[in-house]
Amino acid sequence: MVLTTCDHVDQIKITAKADDVKGCDGCLQIGDSWVELRMCLTCGHVGCCDSSKHQHARKHYETTKHPIIQSVEPGQKWGWCYLDEEYLKELSIPAS
């Protein structure tokens, strides 16, 4: 269930499961570390959070305009809409 006024939840098209996440796609390519991970809910890209050095999740949004990410950290089910700058509560990546 999504508790929000965000108008972009219709763009959620999950292509990956949180269990499959190995790390930040960008940081893994350059051999660097990250703080926490976020998954794009449009395409499944995994990037590091805004507290990370490279902010790959935000850079992915700026490049693609995919609006919604979800934390893939254990125990976290929240998401974020970049367009509305709004938290999305109780998101859950479904098993595929």
C-alpha atoms as a printed R data frame, in Angstrom:
   type eleno elety resid chain resno      x       y       z
1  ATOM     1    CA   MET     A     1  0.000   0.000   0.000
2  ATOM     2    CA   VAL     A     2  1.297   3.453  -0.871
3  ATOM     3    CA   LEU     A     3  0.360   6.296   1.460
4  ATOM     4    CA   THR     A     4  1.010   9.478  -0.475
5  ATOM     5    CA   THR     A     5 -0.368  12.165  -2.707
6  ATOM     6    CA   CYS     A     6  2.289  11.444  -5.342
7  ATOM     7    CA   ASP     A     7  0.895  11.267  -8.875
8  ATOM     8    CA   HIS     A     8  3.778   9.198 -10.249
9  ATOM     9    CA   VAL     A     9  3.172   5.773  -8.690
10 ATOM    10    CA   ASP     A    10  1.811   4.634 -12.050
11 ATOM    11    CA   GLN     A    11  5.423   4.740 -13.311
12 ATOM    12    CA   ILE     A    12  6.483   1.912 -10.990
13 ATOM    13    CA   LYS     A    13  7.613  -0.957 -13.236
14 ATOM    14    CA   ILE     A    14  9.953  -2.989 -11.070
15 ATOM    15    CA   THR     A    15 12.447  -5.040 -13.053
16 ATOM    16    CA   ALA     A    16 14.610  -6.343 -10.193
17 ATOM    17    CA   LYS     A    17 14.161  -7.723  -6.691
18 ATOM    18    CA   ALA     A    18 15.881  -6.312  -3.607
19 ATOM    19    CA   ASP     A    19 17.339  -9.788  -2.943
20 ATOM    20    CA   ASP     A    20 19.303  -9.506  -6.197
21 ATOM    21    CA   VAL     A    21 21.061  -6.252  -5.214
22 ATOM    22    CA   LYS     A    22 24.856  -6.562  -5.048
23 ATOM    23    CA   GLY     A    23 25.602  -2.864  -4.442
24 ATOM    24    CA   CYS     A    24 25.557   0.518  -6.132
25 ATOM    25    CA   ASP     A    25 25.934  -0.023  -9.882
26 ATOM    26    CA   GLY     A    26 28.062   3.105 -10.308
27 ATOM    27    CA   CYS     A    27 30.272   2.547  -7.253
28 ATOM    28    CA   LEU     A    28 30.899  -1.070  -8.213
29 ATOM    29    CA   GLN     A    29 32.082   0.095 -11.654
30 ATOM    30    CA   ILE     A    30 34.615   2.534 -10.177
31 ATOM    31    CA   GLY     A    31 35.583   0.415  -7.165
32 ATOM    32    CA   ASP     A    32 34.251   2.825  -4.545
33 ATOM    33    CA   SER     A    33 31.995   2.435  -1.498
34 ATOM    34    CA   TRP     A    34 28.537   3.751  -0.629
35 ATOM    35    CA   VAL     A    35 26.446   4.528   2.466
36 ATOM    36    CA   GLU     A    36 22.982   3.152   1.580
37 ATOM    37    CA   LEU     A    37 21.319   1.861  -1.566
38 ATOM    38    CA   ARG     A    38 18.248   2.987  -3.502
39 ATOM    39    CA   MET     A    39 16.488   1.196  -6.357
40 ATOM    40    CA   CYS     A    40 14.790   2.972  -9.240
41 ATOM    41    CA   LEU     A    41 11.262   1.616  -9.381
42 ATOM    42    CA   THR     A    42 10.955   2.333 -13.084
43 ATOM    43    CA   CYS     A    43 13.930   0.314 -14.340
44 ATOM    44    CA   GLY     A    44 15.557  -1.414 -11.338
45 ATOM    45    CA   HIS     A    45 18.838   0.556 -11.441
46 ATOM    46    CA   VAL     A    46 20.561   0.529  -8.034
47 ATOM    47    CA   GLY     A    47 22.388   3.647  -6.914
48 ATOM    48    CA   CYS     A    48 23.832   5.051  -3.729
49 ATOM    49    CA   CYS     A    49 21.918   7.531  -1.568
50 ATOM    50    CA   ASP     A    50 22.404  11.288  -1.233
51 ATOM    51    CA   SER     A    51 24.572  10.723   1.864
52 ATOM    52    CA   SER     A    52 27.018   8.770  -0.306
53 ATOM    53    CA   LYS     A    53 29.982  10.411  -2.002
54 ATOM    54    CA   HIS     A    54 28.753   9.944  -5.574
55 ATOM    55    CA   GLN     A    55 24.956  10.145  -5.135
56 ATOM    56    CA   HIS     A    56 24.396   7.725  -8.021
57 ATOM    57    CA   ALA     A    57 20.650   7.296  -7.339
58 ATOM    58    CA   ARG     A    58 20.052  11.050  -7.730
59 ATOM    59    CA   LYS     A    59 22.298  11.192 -10.814
60 ATOM    60    CA   HIS     A    60 20.261   8.351 -12.332
61 ATOM    61    CA   TYR     A    61 17.079  10.376 -11.765
62 ATOM    62    CA   GLU     A    62 18.640  13.516 -13.247
63 ATOM    63    CA   THR     A    63 19.630  11.571 -16.371
64 ATOM    64    CA   THR     A    64 16.495   9.450 -16.861
65 ATOM    65    CA   LYS     A    65 13.764  11.418 -15.040
66 ATOM    66    CA   HIS     A    66 12.558   8.124 -13.488
67 ATOM    67    CA   PRO     A    67 10.748   9.675 -10.508
68 ATOM    68    CA   ILE     A    68 10.502   7.017  -7.779
69 ATOM    69    CA   ILE     A    69 13.175   5.192  -5.810
70 ATOM    70    CA   GLN     A    70 12.934   2.808  -2.891
71 ATOM    71    CA   SER     A    71 15.401   2.061  -0.155
72 ATOM    72    CA   VAL     A    72 16.729  -1.475  -0.477
73 ATOM    73    CA   GLU     A    73 18.270  -1.448   2.980
74 ATOM    74    CA   PRO     A    74 17.119  -4.260   5.311
75 ATOM    75    CA   GLY     A    75 13.951  -3.339   7.192
76 ATOM    76    CA   GLN     A    76 13.282  -0.177   5.157
77 ATOM    77    CA   LYS     A    77 10.200  -0.078   2.922
78 ATOM    78    CA   TRP     A    78  9.936   3.628   2.175
79 ATOM    79    CA   GLY     A    79 10.305   5.280  -1.188
80 ATOM    80    CA   TRP     A    80 10.877   8.788  -2.490
81 ATOM    81    CA   CYS     A    81  9.434  10.702  -5.414
82 ATOM    82    CA   TYR     A    82 12.016  13.125  -6.809
83 ATOM    83    CA   LEU     A    83  9.401  15.094  -8.781
84 ATOM    84    CA   ASP     A    84  7.118  15.729  -5.803
85 ATOM    85    CA   GLU     A    85  9.922  15.641  -3.215
86 ATOM    86    CA   GLU     A    86  7.704  13.379  -1.144
87 ATOM    87    CA   TYR     A    87  8.259  10.221   0.890
88 ATOM    88    CA   LEU     A    88  6.229   7.165  -0.053
89 ATOM    89    CA   LYS     A    89  5.489   4.981   2.944
90 ATOM    90    CA   GLU     A    90  5.018   1.224   3.081
91 ATOM    91    CA   LEU     A    91  6.356   0.475  -0.384
92 ATOM    92    CA   SER     A    92  7.382  -3.094  -0.900
93 ATOM    93    CA   ILE     A    93  9.241  -4.550  -3.862
94 ATOM    94    CA   PRO     A    94  7.127  -7.561  -4.818
95 ATOM    95    CA   ALA     A    95  8.710 -10.948  -5.378
96 ATOM    96    CA   SER     A    96  8.799 -11.711  -9.078
